[in-house]
Amino acid sequence: MKLLECTFLLLKNITVAVNPKLEYAVVEVKSLHEHGPSTGGAKKKGHGLVMKDEKKPFLIVASELVSKLEEKWGVKLVIKTRQLGSDLENYRYIHPIDNRECPVVIGGDYITTETRTGLVHTAPGHGQEDYVTGQKYGLLIFSPVDDNGKFTEEAGQFSGLDVLGESNTAVVKYLDEHLSLVMEESYEHMYPYDWRTKKPTIFRATEQWFASVEGFRLTAMDAIGHVKWVPLQSREPLMNKETIDHIKSIIAQKGSDAWWYMTVEDLLPSKYHDKAAEYEKGTDTMDVWFDSGSSWAAVLEKRDSLSIPADLYLEGTDQHRGWFQSSLLTNVATRGKAPYSSVLTHGFVLDEKGLR
C-alpha cells in the first residue's frame, strides 16, 4: 500500500500529514483507461511505471477525491475501505527513497480536498507549519541543503544537485524506476520570490544563537544618557496625566482623526508649546482593533444608564480574533476582568454567489 504525496521536497520529508476530520479511502488501481490521464491543456502528464506494471498498487487518498483522481489519472479506482484521518495517526509507511520508516501525523486545516490527494508531505526542516508539526511529534528537523541551495551529503546520491533545478528531474527518475511514481505532471503554483534578487526562496531550518541583554540592559540604557545625539533625541515619551487629559479632550471634541491633522504643538498642553520641536507624534498602528476594542471605556463607563461588564456582546464569527479579543485584552489589562458577561456569534447572510 502506498501513501501518495508530492515529489517536490521529497528528500526532506520526514512524515505525511492528514486532516483528522477528512475521510480517507484505501483504493485499488484496477485498470488504465485507453485515453490515459487527462491532459489539462498543455500541461505535461504521464503515468509512472508502477501504473503500467502488471501488479497494480493500493493507494490511500481522500474519499472525496476518488472520482476526480480517476479522471485525472485515467484509471479505475476501487474503494476497499474507508477511515477518518484521525484513525490514520501513527500508521507507518516506508519512505520511497531511503527506505526509512516514517509516521503518519495529524496536520491542520491547510490539508484540504481542493486539489491533490488530501495528504500532505511534511518536511520539518523546510517550512513553518511543517516545523510546528515536527515539534509536536518530536520529529527530526532534517535540512540537507547548503548555503548555495544544493543538496548536502545527507541527500545521498542526490548530493550536489540544485534543489530548485536538476534535482527535481533526478528525483522523479528515481521514483519512477523504483515503481513509486503514480504520475508526473507539470503545473503552476504560487511560490515566494526574494524581492531583491527576484529568485525563488528556499525555506530551511538553521541553528541560531541569541545573546540575552538582560544582564546589562540597565547599564546600556544609562550609557545612552552620556552620549551626545545629533539631532537631539528624546529618550522618554512625553506621557503624563496632563498630556493624556489634553489628548482625551481633543479626541472627545474632534474625533481620533485629530491626531493625524493637528500639529505636535496643538496636541500638547500650552505649557509644553516651547518644547514642541523636541517631540514628534507617533504614526505607527499598534492594533487596528484598538479603537473598537476599547469602546467599553467610552460607552459602558461613561453612560449612567449602562454598566460594565455588558450583558451581551453580539457580532459575527470573524470577531473572535477582532472585536471580542481586543475588548477582552484591553479590559483585562486595565480592569482585570472581561468587559462582557456573554458573547453571541452569528453567521452571515450571503448572496447568490456566496458573498456577504
Secondary structure as the mmCIF struct_conf table of DSSP 4:
data_model
#
loop_
_struct_conf.conf_type_id
_struct_conf.id
_struct_conf.beg_label_comp_id
_struct_conf.beg_label_asym_id
_struct_conf.beg_label_seq_id
_struct_conf.end_label_comp_id
_struct_conf.end_label_asym_id
_struct_conf.end_label_seq_id
STRN STRN1 LYS A 2 LEU A 3
BEND BEND1 THR A 7 THR A 7
TURN_TY1_P TURN_TY1_P1 PHE A 8 LEU A 9
HELX_RH_3T_P HELX_RH_3T_P1 LEU A 10 LYS A 12
STRN STRN2 THR A 15 VAL A 18
TURN_TY1_P TURN_TY1_P2 PRO A 20 LYS A 21
BEND BEND2 LEU A 22 LEU A 22
STRN STRN3 GLU A 23 LEU A 32
TURN_TY1_P TURN_TY1_P3 GLU A 34 HIS A 35
BEND BEND3 PRO A 37 PRO A 37
TURN_TY1_P TURN_TY1_P4 GLY A 41 ALA A 42
STRN STRN4 LYS A 45 HIS A 47
HELX_RH_AL_P HELX_RH_AL_P1 LEU A 49 LYS A 52
BEND BEND4 ASP A 53 LYS A 55
HELX_LH_PP_P HELX_LH_PP_P1 LYS A 56 PRO A 57
STRN STRN5 PHE A 58 ALA A 62
HELX_RH_3T_P HELX_RH_3T_P2 SER A 63 LEU A 65
HELX_RH_AL_P HELX_RH_AL_P2 VAL A 66 TRP A 73
TURN_TY1_P TURN_TY1_P5 GLY A 74 GLY A 74
STRN STRN6 VAL A 75 LEU A 84
HELX_RH_AL_P HELX_RH_AL_P3 GLY A 85 LEU A 88
TURN_TY1_P TURN_TY1_P6 GLU A 89 ASN A 90
STRN STRN7 ARG A 92 ILE A 94
TURN_TY1_P TURN_TY1_P7 PRO A 96 ASP A 98
STRN STRN8 GLU A 101 ILE A 106
TURN_TY1_P TURN_TY1_P8 ASP A 109 TYR A 110
BEND BEND5 THR A 113 THR A 115
TURN_TY1_P TURN_TY1_P9 ARG A 116 THR A 117
BEND BEND6 GLY A 118 GLY A 118
STRN STRN9 LEU A 119 THR A 122
TURN_TY1_P TURN_TY1_P10 PRO A 124 GLY A 125
BEND BEND7 HIS A 126 HIS A 126
HELX_RH_AL_P HELX_RH_AL_P4 GLN A 128 TYR A 137
TURN_TY1_P TURN_TY1_P11 GLY A 138 GLY A 138
STRN STRN10 VAL A 145 VAL A 145
TURN_TY1_P TURN_TY1_P12 ASP A 147 ASN A 148
BEND BEND8 GLY A 149 GLY A 149
STRN STRN11 LYS A 150 PHE A 151
HELX_RH_3T_P HELX_RH_3T_P3 GLU A 153 PHE A 158
TURN_TY1_P TURN_TY1_P13 SER A 159 GLY A 160
STRN STRN12 ASP A 162 ASP A 162
TURN_TY1_P TURN_TY1_P14 VAL A 163 GLY A 165
HELX_RH_AL_P HELX_RH_AL_P5 GLU A 166 GLU A 177
TURN_TY1_P TURN_TY1_P15 HIS A 178 LEU A 179
BEND BEND9 VAL A 182 VAL A 182
STRN STRN13 MET A 183 GLU A 185
STRN STRN14 TYR A 193 TYR A 193
TURN_TY1_P TURN_TY1_P16 TRP A 195 THR A 197
STRN STRN15 PRO A 200 PRO A 200
TURN_TY1_P TURN_TY1_P17 GLU A 214 PHE A 216
HELX_RH_AL_P HELX_RH_AL_P6 ARG A 217 ILE A 224
TURN_TY1_P TURN_TY1_P18 GLY A 225 HIS A 226
BEND BEND10 VAL A 227 VAL A 227
BEND BEND11 VAL A 230 PRO A 231
BEND BEND12 ARG A 235 GLU A 236
BEND BEND13 ASN A 240 ASN A 240
HELX_RH_AL_P HELX_RH_AL_P7 LYS A 241 LYS A 254
TURN_TY1_P TURN_TY1_P19 SER A 256 ASP A 257
HELX_RH_AL_P HELX_RH_AL_P8 ALA A 258 TYR A 261
BEND BEND14 MET A 262 MET A 262
HELX_RH_AL_P HELX_RH_AL_P9 VAL A 264 LEU A 267
BEND BEND15 LEU A 268 LEU A 268
HELX_RH_3T_P HELX_RH_3T_P4 SER A 270 GLU A 278
BEND BEND16 MET A 286 MET A 286
TURN_TY1_P TURN_TY1_P20 VAL A 288 TRP A 289
HELX_RH_AL_P HELX_RH_AL_P10 PHE A 290 GLY A 293
TURN_TY1_P TURN_TY1_P21 SER A 294 SER A 294
HELX_RH_AL_P HELX_RH_AL_P11 SER A 295 ALA A 298
TURN_TY1_P TURN_TY1_P22 VAL A 299 LYS A 302
TURN_TY1_P TURN_TY1_P23 ASP A 304 SER A 305
BEND BEND17 ILE A 308 PRO A 309
STRN STRN16 ALA A 310 ALA A 310
BEND BEND18 ASP A 311 ASP A 311
STRN STRN17 TYR A 313 GLY A 316
HELX_RH_3T_P HELX_RH_3T_P5 THR A 317 HIS A 320
TURN_TY1_P TURN_TY1_P24 ARG A 321 GLY A 322
HELX_RH_AL_P HELX_RH_AL_P12 TRP A 323 ARG A 335
BEND BEND19 GLY A 336 LYS A 337
BEND BEND20 PRO A 339 PRO A 339
STRN STRN18 TYR A 340 TYR A 340
BEND BEND21 SER A 341 SER A 341
STRN STRN19 VAL A 343 HIS A 346
TURN_TY1_P TURN_TY1_P25 GLU A 352 LYS A 353
BEND BEND22 GLY A 354 GLY A 354
#
